[in-house]
Amino acid sequence: MASPIRIDVWSDIVCPWCYIGKRRLETGLALARQDHPDIEAELVYHAFQLDPTAKVGEDQLVQEVYERKFGGPERAAEIITHVTNEAAKVGLDFRLDIAKRSNTILGHRLLAFAFTKGRQLVLKERLMQAYFTEGAAIGQLPVLLELVTDVGLDPSEARAYLEADGGQDEVAADLRAAFDHEITAVPTFVFNHAYAVPGALDATAFANVFTKLHQAPEG
């Protein structure tokens, strides 16, 4: 049996293309398994921050952030409409009209905590769903602890982990690795520690990657 295909993903919780790319990757894996049901994959998410200068614990509406970043309300509206339409194609209901942008450092540290419990993937999905669809303030600790609870983790243990500076070293290591590998945009998918794929490819392209790696001779 072939070894599992390892996918390391550099991603930020508030990155729309990261969520779209997540769905496309999952769909691509399902497509590849139609012809190769024995494909196994190991997925690990790594921290990346689109705006590390954002103040921790403060929220801003995405519309306002995009207006400043992209040169006014008209361009911001175009971008929001475009990503919302692309999200809908993969079954995601983006509500960027109510989304609240904030520093994502606490969320990334909790993803490191969830990794130690084998729950990183479900927490990643829950955080992104909360941000993009529910308008949750994912930069606020009480909100994050509720989301941790939603995926079966102990909020008291999660809080204690943060209070003991848990996750800081892991997030710092992820950010250094991104710099070392010249990852400057997300999502970036690294397959088997060797093949970097930047951007949210379509599902068919991801399926082709999985198939080629699955069929490649080991060693």
C-alpha positions, 0 to 999 in steps of 0.5 A: 500500500502506498504511503499517505500523501502529506499536504501541508497548507499555509492558510489564514482563517480570514482568507477567502481563497483559503476556504475556497481552496480548502473545499476544492482540495477536498473535492479533488481528493474525492474525485481522485478516489473514484479511480484510486479508492486506496489513496490516503492523505494526511492534511496539516494546516500551518499559520499565516497572517494576512495582516499581522499588524491588526490589533488583537481583540479589535474587529472591523467589518470586512467591507471597510477593510477592503475599501481601504486595502483595494482603493474604495467601495466600488473595487471592494464591492467587486472583489466581495461579489467575485469571491462570494460567487466563487465560494457558492460554486463549491457550496460555501455561503459567504456573508462578507457583508457581516464578516468581522476582520481581526487579528487571527493569532489566537485562532492559529494558536488554538489550531495548534492546540487542536492539533495536539488533540487530533481535532485541527481539521474540524476546528479549522472548518468551524473557525472559517465557517463562523467567520465567513458565514456567521459573522462571528468575531473570531478575534475575540477569546470568548467567541473562540472558546465557544467554537472550540467547544463546538468541535468537542474540545474542552474550553477550560483546557484551551484557555489554560493552554493560551494563558501558558503561552501555548501555540506561540512557538508553533505559530512562530515556527509556521511563519518562519517556515513560510519565509524560508520557503518563500511563501508570500501568498495563501493558500499554498499547498505543499505535497509530500514536503516537496511540491508547492502548489500556490493558489486555490486550484480547481478540483480537477487539478487537485485530483490530478495532483493526487493521482500523479503522486499516488502512482509515482514510485516511492523512494 
